[in-house]
Amino acid sequence: LGDFGDAAAAGVVAIFKGQIGPMNPNENVRSHVYLHNNIFFSRAVDSGADTFKLGQGDAFARKSALRDASCVGALHKLDIPGMHTLATVLVDYLGVRMVCQSIVPGILLGEKTHQILYGAVESSSPLAWDKDMHEKLDKNLGKSMMIASRKVLRTPLNDDRIEKVSSPENKSDGEEITKDDVIDYFGSVEMKAIRGSDHRSYCLDLTRLTPRDANWVPHTEGGTGNWERNLGKNTNKIPSDLQDDEWVMSILRPELVMRFTSMKLQEKTASSKSKANSDEDNASEKQVEDAVSNDDAQDVLDSLRMNLNVFLPHLKTLEHVDNAEFEKIKKDEELAREVAAVLWDKILPEVTKAVKDAPGQVPVDGKSLTEFLHDRGVNCRYLGRLASLASEQERNDVQEEKDLIAGKISSIPRRSMPFCWLELLECEMVARAAKHVLDKYLTENGGASAAQVSKTVASFLSALMSMSEESAADTEHRIEKINSNSDDRSQLSLFESSVANAVVRGRNEIWTEIENEVGRRFRYTLRLYNKKDQVSMSRAPLIPLLRRVCQRSGIRLFAKEYNIGSKGLCDANISYPISASDIVEVLPILRHAANDGRESFAPFSNGADAANSSLHILLNEAKQAYDAATVLLNEKNFNLALEYIQEATTLYQRITDSPLHSRVSKCLDLTTLILYQAKEYEMSANHASKALAVSMQISGFDSADVVGAHMVLSHVALQSGHLATSIKHHRSVLYLTELLAGPHHTELSALYHKLSGIYSDVGSVFVALRFLQTAMTRKNSDRVFQAVLNRQVAQIYARLGQLRLAVEKEKETFHIFRMTLGNDHEFTKSSKEMLQEYMVAAQAQGKLLAEQEEKQMAEANANAIADEIIADEIAEEKRKKKKKNKSKAKKKK
């Protein structure tokens, strides 16, 4: 599979260079398909009404291809015997999404060499059905993914959809099909199973394994109506409705379905226990547990299976055909709405509350943010809703502080919403929207902009990284300044030729399209980016945005210092602050269907760092060994845990033939933890160094995994006594965190505080004080932690004898503790006592200083008088001596 991904990416690049010819050269370029190295290449575009599908448009086709790859990956991980999938890779390159798949044996040799067992390929064809395939799907995939089988019409598409087909036919292979024929169908109606010439059954077009998200269904068509009710003000860039073909492919995440199922089972268990307790007041605990366990949990699970064909357009209704089944579908729609409502009303507020209450878990970049949300069953299309909740919470925090100052309230919550959360959400939204806008620029006018991709990309990035456009005078002044410095080559352009059809847009036009895309895709209006006020500009991190846009678009820049955040220029030939010569290359970004569930697309590159690092490994023995090591670690059985984790590491490396895999990295992390808890600090530090090296090779030096690896190594090195090594890696964490997340990330304050503690322990008091003062300048969402910082600064001031400054800091500490924890809290009482001690000491010091000053003044006055007397005596002596000399002179005369 790893070689397949490499060959697919190389094939796509060769296609764009014209090195591979299409199989159908007489058709439109959009319809061209290619066959190279036994890989079938096609564009993810709307192929017309003849193909069996439920949506229209290129946006729907792109999203459908992505969903198909995700579902193929899920089926690959289940590893169901007798069910096969095609090796599938999606490659985005120069604005075009290519679908690269292996070939069903015999499918290119005519209809007699393969057989459609399930589903339909053409819109006019009735659905094929095979009993064995249906039972296999229902038994294996249905149980594991909570998918229900439901009755559908053999010709499911409605008349309006069929009328668009160029040559409607009913291909039934001799079977009589009427318009009211109904079959019990599993999964999505687009799914199909084909038996190839090798007699294997292949599942294709797995566009859905969960139902459509009812929050993104128009309320008039059965949706929840949550977006319509929360449209709010200043929404001129947000569409007023959800009528968009792309949202047909907006489905729920499997993690959400599993979480909802678990929640319902817990509710059922609690209800059964309550009922058993009420019915059997004198029953023993064992009898109550038996009553609960006897409840048929399987019936509950069966009732929670989801119908994948709800809220879909162009489908015929079963009303008046099978009323009982029609009522069942209505219940399925209600269940889908309930899941969507749980996501909107419960999970999204829970995520916001978790970020506020535990700011240490805030991700550091867009990639880790994506994984953070997906683990909780939240799609990234809800970034706008999360940003709205974060912004609302920030407004509440500001109002609470105003009320406290005005005396309306006497206490304030300990935690506030971290500023970095809203910044991270907006940065990710802008980066995702910018990718789609750039893709549109590269593909418009027949791909004219792709012919001069460096210019188009540089102009686009310059618009993103600037605050306003340069005037002609500004440009002339800057170029004169550059010409005086021969070493600055930022304005050199290697691409003087121009393409007539290519269009270069200005900064305002680019940002307008990005804001419109954010409004359409996330239903959100930007509050930080592309604003003129200083507060918003200071909270719009540009370096993380540039990094994220390059990641999602496959752009490689020269490493240099760019004048980001100033005025910019977006010209047909010259752009600033990023010029065409700064663009190294634009890489294809690849999404393998068999990846391990991390972020979908990643830039492709050959070499050691691309060694199948994200592919899922089907090896139960290694997973069992890893899980056993985790259990044994919790039981403090370090020796046996170490044996199991070493076995797991060896198995994974044998499969991948390389240590550069995410599973190997996890094994090294667990080995480090086992050795650390076993107090083998030197060996633990050695494995932590290996884990850091593997993480850097897999994801680059600037990734969330590398930040975590640096942090672990710093901690282990500190424990083993290697102070210089610990400080070096701790500073790396500081640098990378600020690079990835911006200067307002909530962990920066804690990191500076920890570094201060290290220097304080070795006696470097002044260095420790400097880091503490820096920690206090960083935005911290925990007011109690801010008070702790104040207290430690006060302690250092007291240690240095600056008791007045210590009193000031301890007063701030006491004030924060009192308004957040109350007067009766132990911290508040301790701070009050410490403040009194500092005040007494400061008074004593002041009194002593006053006495010393008075004594010094008295001594100074005495010295002044003595100096005056001595001066008088010297003057008198000189006068007498002068008089004596005069008398001697007279006698000589």
QUIKA-V634001 format. One record per backbone hydrogen bond with DSSP energy under -0.5 kcal/mol. CO is the residue of the C=O (numbers start at 1). NH is the residue of the N-H. E is the energy in kcal/mol with one decimal. If there is no record, write none. Layout:
CO:NH:E  CO:NH:E
This chain:
1:5:-2.2  2:6:-2.0  3:7:-2.7  4:8:-2.4  5:9:-2.3  6:10:-2.3  7:11:-2.3  8:12:-2.2  9:13:-2.0  10:14:-2.1  11:15:-2.2  12:16:-2.2  13:17:-1.4  14:19:-2.6  14:20:-0.6  15:18:-1.2  24:27:-1.7  28:31:-1.2  29:32:-1.4  32:43:-0.6  33:23:-3.1  33:24:-0.6  34:41:-2.9  36:39:-1.6  39:36:-2.3  39:41:-0.6  40:101:-2.2  41:34:-2.4  42:99:-3.5  43:45:-1.9  48:51:-0.6  50:123:-3.2  51:53:-0.9  57:61:-1.8  58:62:-2.7  59:63:-2.2  60:64:-2.6  61:65:-2.2  62:66:-1.8  63:67:-2.5  64:68:-2.4  65:69:-2.1  66:70:-2.1  67:71:-2.5  68:72:-2.4  69:73:-2.0  70:74:-1.9  71:75:-2.3  72:76:-2.3  73:77:-2.0  74:78:-1.5  75:79:-1.4  75:80:-0.5  80:83:-1.7  82:84:-0.5  84:203:-2.8  87:102:-1.7  88:593:-2.4  89:100:-2.9  90:591:-2.9  91:93:-0.6  91:98:-3.2  92:589:-2.5  93:96:-1.7  96:93:-2.8  96:98:-0.6  97:44:-2.9  98:91:-2.4  98:100:-0.6  99:42:-1.6  99:101:-0.5  100:89:-2.6  101:40:-3.3  104:107:-2.4  105:197:-2.8  106:109:-1.4  107:110:-0.5  110:113:-1.2  111:114:-0.9  115:117:-0.7  115:195:-3.3  118:193:-2.1  119:128:-2.4  121:52:-2.1  122:125:-1.2  128:119:-2.1  130:134:-2.5  131:135:-2.6  132:136:-2.3  133:137:-2.6  134:138:-2.7  135:139:-2.5  136:140:-2.0  136:141:-0.6  137:141:-0.8  137:142:-2.2  138:143:-0.5  140:144:-1.7  141:145:-2.2  142:146:-0.8  142:147:-1.7  146:306:-2.9  148:187:-0.8  150:185:-2.8  152:183:-2.7  154:127:-2.9  154:156:-0.6  156:316:-3.2  158:162:-2.0  159:163:-2.3  160:164:-0.5  161:164:-0.8  162:165:-1.7  165:168:-0.5  169:171:-0.7  170:172:-1.1  172:175:-1.9  175:177:-0.5  178:181:-1.4  181:154:-2.6  183:152:-2.5  183:185:-0.9  185:150:-2.6  188:191:-1.1  192:204:-3.2  193:117:-2.6  193:118:-1.8  194:196:-0.7  194:202:-3.0  195:115:-2.1  196:199:-1.9  200:196:-2.1  200:202:-0.5  201:84:-1.9  202:194:-2.5  204:192:-2.1  205:207:-2.0  208:188:-0.5  211:252:-2.2  212:214:-0.6  213:216:-1.6  214:217:-1.2  214:224:-1.6  217:225:-0.5  218:221:-1.9  218:223:-2.0  219:222:-1.3  225:229:-2.1  226:230:-1.3  228:231:-0.9  235:238:-1.4  242:244:-1.6  244:247:-1.2  245:248:-1.3  246:249:-1.3  247:250:-1.5  249:251:-1.2  250:213:-3.1  253:256:-0.6  253:257:-1.7  254:258:-2.5  255:259:-2.1  256:260:-2.8  257:261:-2.5  258:262:-2.4  259:263:-2.3  260:264:-2.4  261:265:-2.3  262:266:-2.2  263:267:-2.3  264:268:-2.4  265:269:-2.6  266:270:-2.7  267:271:-2.4  268:272:-2.4  269:273:-2.4  270:274:-2.4  271:275:-2.4  272:276:-2.7  273:277:-2.6  274:278:-2.2  275:279:-2.5  276:280:-1.9  280:283:-1.4  284:288:-2.0  285:289:-2.4  286:290:-2.1  287:291:-2.3  288:292:-2.1  289:293:-2.8  290:294:-1.9  292:295:-1.2  295:297:-1.6  296:299:-0.6  296:300:-1.0  297:301:-2.3  298:302:-2.6  299:303:-1.9  300:304:-0.9  301:304:-0.7  302:305:-1.0  306:148:-2.9  306:308:-0.6  307:310:-0.6  312:315:-0.6  314:158:-1.9  318:321:-1.9  318:322:-2.9  322:326:-2.2  323:327:-2.2  324:328:-1.6  325:329:-2.1  326:330:-1.7  327:331:-1.8  328:332:-2.1  329:333:-2.3  330:334:-1.9  331:335:-2.3  332:336:-2.3  333:337:-2.3  334:338:-2.0  335:339:-2.2  336:340:-2.2  337:341:-2.4  338:342:-2.2  339:343:-1.9  340:344:-2.2  341:345:-3.3  342:346:-1.9  342:347:-2.2  343:348:-2.2  346:350:-1.8  347:351:-2.5  348:352:-2.1  349:353:-2.6  350:354:-2.7  351:355:-2.2  352:356:-1.8  353:357:-3.0  354:358:-2.5  358:361:-2.0  359:362:-1.5  365:369:-2.1  366:370:-2.4  367:371:-1.9  368:372:-2.3  369:373:-2.3  370:374:-2.5  371:375:-2.2  372:376:-0.6  373:376:-0.9  373:378:-2.5  374:377:-1.7  377:379:-0.5  379:382:-1.7  380:383:-1.6  382:386:-2.4  383:387:-2.3  384:388:-2.1  385:389:-2.2  386:390:-2.4  387:391:-2.7  388:392:-2.3  389:393:-2.0  390:394:-2.3  391:395:-2.2  392:396:-1.9  393:397:-2.2  394:398:-2.3  395:399:-2.2  396:400:-2.3  397:401:-2.0  398:402:-2.0  399:403:-2.6  400:404:-2.1  401:405:-2.2  402:406:-2.4  403:407:-0.5  403:408:-2.3  403:409:-1.0  404:407:-0.8  414:783:-2.7  418:421:-1.1  418:422:-0.7  419:423:-1.7  420:424:-2.6  421:425:-2.3  422:426:-2.6  423:427:-2.3  424:428:-2.1  425:429:-2.2  426:430:-2.8  427:431:-2.3  428:432:-2.4  429:433:-2.6  430:434:-2.9  431:435:-1.7  432:436:-1.4  433:437:-2.2  434:438:-2.8  435:439:-2.5  436:440:-1.9  437:441:-2.0  438:442:-2.3  439:443:-1.3  440:444:-1.2  442:450:-0.8  443:446:-0.6  443:447:-0.6  444:447:-0.8  444:448:-1.2  444:449:-0.6  447:451:-0.6  448:451:-1.0  449:452:-1.3  450:453:-1.0  452:456:-2.0  453:457:-2.9  454:458:-2.5  455:459:-2.6  456:460:-2.1  457:461:-2.9  458:462:-2.2  459:463:-1.7  460:464:-1.7  461:465:-2.3  463:466:-0.6  465:565:-2.8  468:568:-3.1  471:475:-2.4  472:476:-2.3  473:477:-2.5  474:478:-2.3  475:479:-2.5  476:480:-2.2  477:481:-1.8  478:482:-2.2  479:483:-2.7  480:484:-1.1  482:485:-1.7  484:486:-0.6  485:488:-1.3  487:489:-0.7  489:492:-1.6  492:581:-0.6  499:502:-1.1  503:505:-0.5  506:510:-2.1  507:511:-2.6  508:512:-2.1  509:513:-2.0  510:514:-2.1  511:515:-2.7  512:516:-2.2  513:517:-2.2  514:518:-2.5  515:519:-2.4  516:520:-2.4  517:521:-3.1  518:522:-2.4  518:523:-0.6  518:524:-0.6  519:523:-0.8  524:526:-0.5  528:531:-0.7  533:537:-2.2  534:538:-2.3  535:539:-0.8  536:539:-0.7  537:540:-1.1  539:541:-0.8  541:545:-0.6  542:546:-2.9  543:547:-2.5  544:548:-2.3  545:549:-2.7  546:550:-2.2  547:551:-2.0  548:552:-2.4  549:553:-1.5  550:554:-1.2  550:555:-1.6  554:587:-4.0  556:584:-2.5  556:585:-1.0  558:560:-0.9  560:562:-0.7  562:564:-2.2  563:566:-0.8  566:467:-2.6  566:468:-0.7  568:470:-2.9  569:571:-0.5  569:576:-2.3  574:571:-1.2  576:569:-2.8  577:579:-0.5  579:582:-1.6  580:583:-1.2  582:558:-2.0  582:584:-0.8  585:556:-2.5  585:587:-0.6  588:604:-2.6  589:92:-2.7  590:602:-1.7  591:90:-2.8  592:595:-1.5  594:616:-3.7  602:590:-3.0  607:610:-1.5  608:611:-1.2  610:612:-2.3  612:615:-1.0  613:662:-1.8  614:596:-2.5  616:618:-0.6  617:619:-1.5  619:623:-1.7  620:624:-2.9  621:625:-2.1  622:626:-2.3  623:627:-2.7  624:628:-2.5  625:629:-2.1  626:630:-1.9  627:631:-2.2  628:632:-2.6  629:633:-2.1  630:634:-1.8  631:635:-1.3  632:637:-2.6  633:636:-1.6  636:638:-1.3  637:641:-2.1  638:642:-2.5  639:643:-1.7  640:644:-2.2  641:645:-2.4  642:646:-2.0  643:647:-1.9  644:648:-2.4  645:649:-2.3  646:650:-2.3  647:651:-2.3  648:652:-2.4  649:653:-2.2  650:654:-1.9  651:655:-1.9  652:656:-2.4  653:657:-1.7  653:658:-0.6  659:661:-1.9  661:665:-2.1  662:666:-2.0  663:667:-2.2  664:668:-2.3  665:669:-2.1  666:670:-2.4  667:671:-2.5  668:672:-2.4  669:673:-2.0  670:674:-2.5  671:675:-2.5  672:676:-2.1  673:677:-2.6  674:678:-1.7  675:680:-2.9  676:679:-1.6  679:681:-1.1  680:684:-2.3  681:685:-2.5  682:686:-1.8  683:687:-2.2  684:688:-2.3  685:689:-2.0  686:690:-1.7  687:691:-2.6  688:692:-2.1  689:693:-2.2  690:694:-2.6  691:695:-2.4  692:696:-2.2  693:697:-1.9  694:698:-2.1  695:699:-2.6  696:700:-1.5  701:703:-0.8  703:707:-2.0  704:708:-2.2  705:709:-2.2  706:710:-2.6  707:711:-2.0  708:712:-2.3  709:713:-2.4  710:714:-2.3  711:715:-2.1  712:716:-2.6  713:717:-2.7  714:718:-2.0  715:719:-2.0  716:720:-1.9  717:722:-2.4  718:721:-0.9  721:723:-1.5  722:726:-2.2  723:727:-2.5  724:728:-2.2  725:729:-2.2  726:730:-2.1  727:731:-2.4  728:732:-1.5  729:733:-1.9  730:734:-1.9  731:735:-2.5  732:736:-2.7  733:737:-2.5  734:738:-2.0  735:739:-2.0  736:740:-2.8  737:741:-2.5  738:742:-1.4  742:745:-1.1  744:420:-0.7  745:748:-1.4  746:750:-0.6  747:751:-2.4  748:752:-2.5  749:753:-2.0  750:754:-2.3  751:755:-2.2  752:756:-2.1  753:757:-1.9  754:758:-1.8  755:759:-2.0  756:760:-2.4  757:761:-2.1  758:762:-1.0  759:764:-2.3  760:763:-1.3  763:765:-1.8  764:768:-2.3  765:769:-2.5  766:770:-1.9  767:771:-2.1  768:772:-2.2  769:773:-2.5  770:774:-1.9  771:775:-2.4  772:776:-1.9  773:777:-1.0  774:777:-0.5  774:778:-0.8  775:778:-0.6  781:416:-2.4  781:783:-0.7  782:786:-1.8  783:787:-1.9  784:788:-2.2  785:789:-2.3  786:790:-2.1  787:791:-2.5  788:792:-2.4  789:793:-2.3  790:794:-2.5  791:795:-2.3  792:796:-2.1  793:797:-2.5  794:798:-2.6  795:799:-2.3  796:800:-2.0  797:802:-2.7  798:801:-1.0  801:803:-1.3  802:806:-1.7  803:807:-2.5  804:808:-2.0  805:809:-2.2  806:810:-2.4  807:811:-2.2  808:812:-1.7  809:813:-2.1  810:814:-2.8  811:815:-2.4  812:816:-2.2  813:817:-2.6  814:818:-2.5  815:819:-2.0  816:820:-1.6  817:821:-2.8  817:822:-1.0  818:822:-0.6  819:412:-3.1  822:825:-0.9  825:829:-2.3  826:830:-2.7  827:831:-2.6  828:832:-2.3  829:833:-2.4  830:834:-2.6  831:835:-2.7  832:836:-2.2  833:837:-2.4  834:838:-2.8  835:839:-2.7  836:840:-2.9  837:841:-3.1  838:842:-3.2  839:843:-2.8  840:844:-3.0  841:845:-3.0  842:846:-2.9  843:847:-3.3  844:848:-2.9  845:849:-2.9  846:850:-2.7  847:851:-2.9  848:852:-3.0  849:853:-2.7  850:854:-3.0  851:855:-3.2  852:856:-2.8  853:857:-2.6  854:858:-2.9  855:859:-3.0  856:860:-2.6  857:861:-2.9  858:862:-3.0  859:863:-2.8  860:864:-2.2  861:865:-2.7  862:866:-3.2  863:867:-2.8  864:868:-2.1  865:869:-2.8  866:870:-2.9  867:871:-2.2  868:872:-2.4  869:873:-3.0  870:874:-2.8  871:875:-2.4  872:876:-3.0  873:877:-2.7  874:878:-2.4  875:879:-2.3  876:880:-2.8  877:881:-2.5  878:882:-2.3  879:883:-2.4  880:884:-2.5  881:885:-2.1  882:886:-1.6  883:887:-2.0  884:888:-2.1  885:889:-1.6  886:890:-1.7  887:891:-1.9  888:892:-1.7  889:893:-1.3
